[in-house]
Amino acid sequence: MLLRCPNCHSHDLGRVGTNQHYCWHCFIEMTTENDRICSVFQVEEDGSLTSLNDLFLDDSSQEYLA
């Protein structure tokens, strides 16, 4: 599975934990389950996470898996 960032479409992702990935270009963290992106978060300056699910996730979230 090759994962792309739903924000900048970069393939330059790091693994944060099991089923958790981080985009080094736009500071987006995402979780995957069953080969689908299930949550997207922006990492804030203080380290907290802000949900971006309403912006990026819908029925077409599968398109970010190549």
Beta strands, then each sheet from edge to edge (+ up, - down):
strand 1: 13-17
strand 2: 20-23
strand 3: 28-33
strand 4: 36-43
strand 5: 49-51
sheet 1: 1+ 2- 3+ 4- 5+
end
